[in-house]
Amino acid sequence: MEIRFERWPSWRIAYIRRRGPYGAGNIQTMEALKGWARAHKLLHHSTAILGIAQDNPDITPPEHCRYDAGIILPDADSDEGRLLSKEIPMPWDDHIHQGKLAEGEYLVCKIKHTAEHIEQAWKWIFQAVEHHGYRMDHKPVIERYSEDLVSEGYCELCVPVTG
């Protein structure tokens, strides 16, 4: 597994939230988001798609776990961002929400995009955070996907950290 450190700016995102046990339902939520993004011409070769597990399933009952499938939106001040706000009426759709990811520091782990490797990484990543001298920040861990990575058989697990 390849690990690196990244500092993220604050990003605007569009997302779909699902409640229930993590697993197969997350994939359906991700596909629904990608369908919406495709319909609004937001999917590009380098678009970042995010899987955000909002709750710890070890302490949150499965039926209350929240999973957000999100996409990073163009900056509101850019030409593409201004065009987007004109083309998609607010509040967009009943199932699409808009929010912000707070800026922060992340330990990013590039892993094989298989259920087995992702599951192993989720178990291993917290030890890696400590090993590299960081502490977990109080934000959700994010799975990040781009066409570039997925086409090569990879995705990223992004863990919010503090020094």
C-alpha positions in Angstrom: 0.0 0.0 0.0 1.2 3.4 -0.9 0.8 6.2 1.7 1.2 10.0 1.4 0.1 13.1 3.2 -2.2 15.7 1.6 -3.6 19.1 2.7 -7.1 19.6 1.4 -8.8 22.9 0.9 -12.5 23.3 1.7 -14.5 21.7 -1.1 -18.2 22.1 -2.1 -19.8 18.7 -2.7 -23.1 17.3 -3.9 -24.1 14.1 -2.2 -26.7 11.5 -1.6 -27.1 10.2 1.9 -28.1 6.6 2.7 -29.0 5.2 6.2 -28.5 1.6 7.0 -25.8 -1.0 7.3 -22.6 -0.3 5.4 -22.2 -2.7 2.4 -24.0 -3.4 -0.8 -26.4 -0.4 -0.3 -23.4 1.9 -0.5 -22.7 0.7 -4.0 -26.3 1.5 -5.1 -26.0 5.0 -3.5 -22.8 5.6 -5.4 -24.3 4.5 -8.7 -27.3 6.8 -8.1 -24.9 9.7 -7.5 -22.9 8.9 -10.6 -26.1 8.8 -12.7 -27.1 12.2 -11.4 -23.6 13.6 -12.0 -23.5 12.2 -15.5 -26.9 13.7 -16.3 -25.6 17.1 -15.3 -22.2 16.7 -17.1 -20.2 16.7 -13.9 -18.3 13.4 -14.5 -15.0 13.9 -16.1 -11.8 11.8 -16.4 -10.4 13.3 -13.2 -13.6 13.9 -11.2 -13.3 12.8 -7.6 -16.1 10.7 -6.3 -16.2 10.3 -2.5 -17.6 7.6 -0.2 -18.0 9.0 3.3 -18.9 6.7 6.1 -20.3 9.2 8.7 -20.6 6.7 11.6 -18.5 4.1 13.3 -20.3 0.8 12.9 -18.7 -0.5 16.1 -20.7 2.0 18.2 -23.6 3.0 15.9 -26.4 0.5 15.3 -26.3 -0.6 11.7 -29.8 0.9 10.9 -28.5 4.3 12.0 -25.2 4.3 10.1 -25.0 7.2 7.5 -23.2 6.8 4.2 -22.7 9.8 1.8 -21.8 9.3 -1.8 -20.4 12.6 -3.0 -18.8 14.5 -5.8 -16.5 17.5 -5.6 -18.2 20.5 -7.3 -16.5 23.2 -9.2 -15.7 26.3 -7.2 -18.7 28.6 -7.1 -16.6 31.5 -8.4 -15.4 29.6 -11.5 -17.2 29.8 -14.8 -18.2 26.2 -14.5 -19.5 26.8 -10.9 -21.6 29.8 -12.0 -23.0 27.8 -15.0 -23.8 24.8 -12.7 -25.8 27.0 -10.3 -27.9 28.3 -13.2 -28.5 24.9 -14.9 -29.5 23.0 -11.8 -32.3 24.6 -9.8 -31.9 24.6 -6.1 -32.4 22.5 -4.0 -31.5 20.4 -7.0 -33.4 17.1 -6.3 -35.0 15.7 -3.2 -32.2 13.1 -2.8 -29.3 15.4 -3.8 -27.8 17.6 -1.1 -25.1 20.2 -1.2 -22.5 20.7 1.5 -18.9 21.5 2.3 -15.9 19.4 3.3 -13.8 21.3 5.7 -10.2 21.9 4.9 -7.7 19.7 6.7 -4.9 17.2 6.6 -5.3 13.7 5.4 -3.2 10.5 5.3 -4.0 9.0 1.9 -3.6 5.3 1.3 -3.7 4.0 -2.3 -5.1 0.5 -2.3 -6.4 -2.1 -4.7 -10.0 -1.5 -5.6 -11.3 -4.8 -4.3 -13.6 -5.6 -1.4 -10.9 -7.6 0.3 -8.2 -4.9 0.0 -10.6 -2.2 1.1 -11.6 -4.2 4.1 -8.0 -4.9 5.0 -7.1 -1.2 4.7 -9.9 -0.2 7.0 -8.5 -2.5 9.6 -4.8 -1.5 9.0 -5.1 2.3 8.4 -5.6 3.4 12.0 -2.3 1.7 13.0 -0.6 3.5 10.1 -1.9 6.9 11.4 -0.2 6.3 14.7 2.9 4.8 13.1 3.4 8.0 11.1 3.1 10.2 14.2 -0.4 11.5 13.6 -3.7 11.4 15.5 -7.2 11.0 14.0 -9.0 14.2 13.5 -12.7 14.3 14.3 -13.9 14.0 10.7 -15.1 11.0 8.7 -12.7 8.8 6.8 -13.3 9.1 3.1 -12.9 6.7 0.2 -11.9 8.6 -2.9 -12.4 7.3 -6.4 -11.4 8.8 -9.8 -11.6 7.3 -13.2 -7.8 7.4 -13.5 -7.4 5.3 -10.3 -10.3 2.9 -10.8 -9.2 2.2 -14.4 -5.8 1.0 -13.0 -7.6 -1.0 -10.3 -7.1 1.3 -7.3 -8.9 3.7 -5.0 -7.8 5.8 -2.0 -8.7 5.7 1.7 -8.2 9.2 3.1 -7.9 9.5 6.9 -8.3 13.0 8.5 -5.3 13.6 10.8 -3.8 16.2 13.1 -0.1 16.5 14.0 
